[in-house]
Amino acid sequence: MININRSSSTTLCKSKKTAVASMIGALLSSAVPALSYAAALEEVVVTATRRGAADIMTTPVSVTAITTQDVERYAPVTLNDIASLVPNLSAGVVPAFKSASFAMRGVAEQTIIVYKEAPVGVTIDDFVVPHVQTQNLEMFDIEQIEVLRGPQGTLFGKNTTAGVINVKTKRPDVDEGSVDVRGHFGDFGTRKYQVAVNVPLIEDKLAFRFAGMDQESDGYYRQKTQYGPLTVAPSTGVNGIAAQGNGSRLGGDNVFSGRAKLLWKPTDGFNALFQYEYINDDGDTVPVVNDAPEGYLFNTWGYSVTPGDRLDDAGVTGIDDRLINMSKGHRVDIDGYYLNMDWDLGGYSLHSVTGYREQSSRLPSSYGGEIGPVPLFDATRDDDRETFQQELRVVTNFDGPLNFTAGGFYQTNDVKFCVAQLVGFVDLLTGQDVQTGASANPLILCNAQDATAYAAFIDGTYQVTDRMRLSAGLRYTIEEKEWIGRPRIPVQMLGGSFDPEFTWEDLGEPLAAADFSRFPSGVASDEERWEEPTYRVTLDYDLTDEVFLYANYSHGFKSGGYSDQIGTQLNPLTEKAIQPTDLEIADSFELGIKADLFDRRANIAATAFHVTYTDAQRTLNASFDTGQETLFFNAAELVVEGVELEGSLLIGESLMIRANGSWQDAEFNEFSADTNFDGVDDVDLSGKPPTRAPELMGTIAATYTHSLFGGDLAWDGRVSYEDESVITYSDVAPEFDVNADERTLVDASVTWQNADRSLLFRVLGKNLTDERYRTGGLSVGNIWIFSSYGLPRYYAFEAEMRFDF
């Protein structure tokens, strides 16, 4: 599919207009020679309306489908890698983490806050992935991915205000057995092995499938070799010290992910799929780079930016005491149990989705991007999460003009969280000796949340005429959240007063401090309940047999929430400070057109949208005399409008061209915040663009296939562009904002596959021009910036063998 956004806005610069016009012109002009060929594009079906499979070109939703063939062709490693295939979808990471950070239509999630719900939701086999830390799924054994843009809620589980990425994995096949083995060997010591085994156990009735992936790498960052001598005051005990690193690789992977599935089909009208998911991620601590230029305190103290390649300037202290355990890396363990059942009862069908998921995260990081000797800001974010979900749907298949989907949704999501910190930069700010201050003794902050969501929904379509349909949906949601927490204090004060005999070794692990019965001093609690309807109305019309039009209005919301960082600077916790944010409301208008052209040798889909976000939830890093605290607030109003365009073109039987692009204009109409909770707003971002909202994005890709040695040789090339945008705002001054520069990435691959598809060899290259670009960044007041960067030039070889039995 192709997505290119245009607008009549006079604010577009001439060069950007020309770039978009050139892309569209190239696509349309290349359609002319296609008229002389007999080939046609394959139909792509989606389940975006939750009423069975439908042709994407007659589905009245802004949706992009990424098929199994697309996953094979572009070899994405994680879910982030699909972003270039989707108009107006920008992918990044929260710096110092592997988490997803998806941005769509002017809204994004920029933090790792464990209770904050992402505006772009992710579901896998209809189970809602509850947090960004594990949304960046490993891409293996994928059947299809559907990316829906705009507010969701009437049909897709939890409410979201920007969109949903709906991932479907492959189901067991009851008819044919197969073994599929793939190896991937690339730069930076990358080794990835995938296996999928499908075994029919009872003919037509019972089948088992196992799919697993094991990946290791050395990482593409290098530890900086030197900085200093430091110029901090002698009273801190660090004046004149220089640090020496060894230039070793940082940020390596070590992850195993597996899914075991059992499909039972006792009759033609019923099937049940049980699935067990296991993920064990023991990769390195995710490094960051200190990007603090002149004017930041880090630079003044001697922690200066090293000239040269930013990927060679990363730092991890390696501290393995004081609760941090850096050498163990980032550890995420997941056990998931899911049961999907479907009944076909003739005039209607029933669907049940039941899931339970346990997640344990231990995430030690060096946020300073330095190598010591002072742990400027080392911390471990540890959490345990349990999520249960139950959804029931009835889908009608009546002969009359009206059909609908109705049902109920229930989810519980319980989280326990602690962060232990060594904040040496506080010693440098206050002049304390690093041997006895915040560098030497861990500070700890803990809280917990129990969240419950209930919803009932109905969504239907009425056939007005042979060519016109009217659809409408309504969901009513109740969400309840209970929060309890304690502000950041030294470990020795967990008992209520300073006890030098009680040390971090006596505590054992950070999450032990989340026992609020054992350590009740300073604990505060709060609870909140929200009730809100979600609704939509859509009118679609077949202008001709090839041209399809639709207009849509949708009202969506994202739940209010608490912060896991409250109390970093405020102690004691006040009633006002612990209050959650309000709901984020989105009202979206869309006009869309989809068309099959030249006897289905080309297609194109265009969408114009206007979204108003009321009480939009936004993160702000608030600065205090002794540091900063990550808070989030309700911005008064955010308005986003734009155009998205995507399409495909088949020339003959050998050349496929796909392109997408988007233009958007986003701005905070109002955004002011009271960062110290004294009743007076002290930060105002009104009139500024929201974070991660690039004005222009676009991708053009081509695949040329021809016969060679009894098989097919496919040449793939792709160029993707993303405009500049703000990553995070500073509350100190505009010069301390963190920005992402515009970037153009070039990828290519050559693939040979034999005639029966049992053997495959591929050579691929990513980021062939070796661009350096931020994927995430955070400005900590005027103290320092820490950033994450994308993959540099990367080459790899893949081989796959498949056996059927």
Steps between C-alpha positions, in 0.01 A plus 500: 500500500612860442448791730592855394352797685437836336337819619402841369661656804714795399745421777659216305836597370550482124759224514277272705208558263725411211619181670147377560385599151796317346416182690136509389593588146749215478238255620230613260725533198642152555146362477487563124708200389299273728208525259665258261530210745255238620615458862292623794559584865398238752204581720592592858242417764480653847290455813486869592120495546513183717230342282713256306748554219435778248684653205715785630396712200133496611558532874394847627796535737845658474690173512826365362556126473846346530483143375719194554665577167581854617659368818705259291604769252606775742638277779391717796666410829244658732160664463673840480637400159157500333455877542636590155228284342221702662407862428530735795646239732829600663689250715761574764605380843493638850871583550683240714234236425401261220138603534281613214423868454244525222373838379196548279294804403675734740502285812772277641619331817844625602542352847539165670246587775363158596140615549469721196296360211632554149291697247597241236386162629647162409304175499635154425242236409235733654679531835581859597871547578474720810821708491759644262783299660383185317310654207810479278428140408753268337395444139481127436223260395277794405186447292397864457518840664221755465572860597184704560541877520275725704317452832403139576278362770165378372655175377864460610530428870656786694426851379770688311500850355754461217462148364555126541762259367323166478743206469388152392737206539476181296254236619562125491405325176293183553564374145874519431812454710805720450837598644638845422852598613669835439837646593599868492865607532591866496731778610573570868507128576131458422376141498131420479341156466132438434313173487133419437368145529142412406372149583146377420410264785152390392409551135279808454447519878811572704837661428799629693733785399816626663681812386813627669767764452841531663704816438841615616714798405791703635323835456581787264606755765855524633608604846669839490872479560564811708369821649632742757680620693192615686476859620252459784565664836757306713247458783326231295813290487513473121699803386771415246389139452494362147329175396627247250276263301594211275287565190313170540163431342191595700128430472510138386195273469432167668135412461296186454133526405274204441134416440349153537149461355239226497204534260194280549224483235257228612231622256476732203326755723740520795871544558710575806859627498707474815829688496790520743745788458844513659752785472837510673695816419840524668658759273756757603409818680382734226769769465439869445717782371567823690407772247535797735646794300642823637268659751414176676648430844640163393714677244610757758601224742719329238257239370528646153373367170777311322549602135437229244251219459223521760477120507857488634414736788267281709556418863396245764660507846467125562414546869403171666413603853270742682196317348596573137647173352604656171687196369178297494362737239136565420298196599140456385320171559148434374264205532173530313202263476230566241184323385312613188171323419269543200152358441319520163127478572366580155340841520757616753830401654647523850861587583678483835848633582645407839853588605727516802850648483771532765788740441810559709743782408838583653649793311828650631625797295769769495297804398804727509657328201835500682737228626583619851657535746192686628157344428348824375157341468491122524168339579309177472131503415346176627139397463271198514180508295200268473239550229175310447264559208164358397309609192178352357360597158196399301513569126188473286479372143137571421352508149339838566653848468617523865793315655697580815762401752422523873671388816682575820860556610665460840863554599700519820855633500684495832851644531758527778792734431820628664793703375833507684729788406859613541483870412854632501402808305311613811828485694661714231212749515504526879873458567469178700785250511430216256646251750215559744223677303239394246770325294579259780158425646199393295181699506182302448148586382215248487135491403235260373179515301201270452300587187171352382312573179147394401330570168191408299486574129294471183604590147284443194449570131173568316483453122317818393516424124694263280788749505463681835550382857464671837705372793493604864657376819475569873710379791449597862807457719557513874859513624608487864854552630638475852847644568726483804853633532784647699733788399867450425705456819834345600472129568601567861175700549254228398423441866386861550823648635863477396639163609868462400486133597239424228681490165420413143643153566242450775221603259618241246324619184320823406150346478526395866443869579156476335376313808303798631384307807858436605612856415190722551673833567426773245257285303210674324219356290229606259237347276298622205216382276425614147194433285499601135325401176688433178307528175532529125285559191611407148335542161656319205405492134605306187546779250579235237602136514860622539466820707394498865426806718444536871453766767554430867459673834635331814520597864770322698673531833803378692470431870634735763799379696747533782875561483762256625744791549297718734700557815840516331529860620183553706507366853255459664249408230215751494141425408527724194828349380378140493183575304481315165466669166153531351381309196647593162219556250533482121241613246598396149356574156615307193428502129641212300516365148630164383529395136608199297653618171597347165316170553645460853858559393511803728317627804503817702350609831487858628373635831455855625459536876443761769537403867444711809650362821348644817690465829778330305740320737857618455827436681716779637834470675472743788820657639568563868804632688617146577409327173200427283182291507307348209139612529207496264212738466185567301567747220189711442467441125698354211385520136644282222399490137656335200484277196619142455549319169610146423491274199648216298587457134576178312688536172483177306550195714842602625507850647303611805514858622356608835504842654347688791521852630339737744478866586371628832473831679488467878499766770418547865224759508560514875742319729600636838606302806557547872818295548548563875130472590484843664185598309683721246584385147873542437540339154314601184540315168196655331547552129779243472486168311458182704789257534570240232269662243707527178332714237598272210566127476523274198630171364539360150594136447543277197537126447619350172476123458636276225588136451846366579633143546153349512374746761419867545746780572346809662671839518351725769577865564341752733552867580322651800494862617396658830495873566653669803300513822529580870574196717469663843452850635706649782328710766817710541536672163435420131871452431489189721229326292597170335433466128511224239657609173342403169628170366495293182569128536583264214449122530547223244506122470549226242310174554513169313230241562455168323184398314330307782595763762694250708832689482584870534818708506508874561759775527369822651622843594338761723578871530738471205598868519599451867296787642512590869162585641341522843228252582439654842636768728439677828620835629546495878449868574821683410715218640540259208336329202500125458414351163446173317600455135379279218674209333800604286585336166426132539557197276367150557456161334195279546431138409174310539395140447144367507387137501140385459372165619 
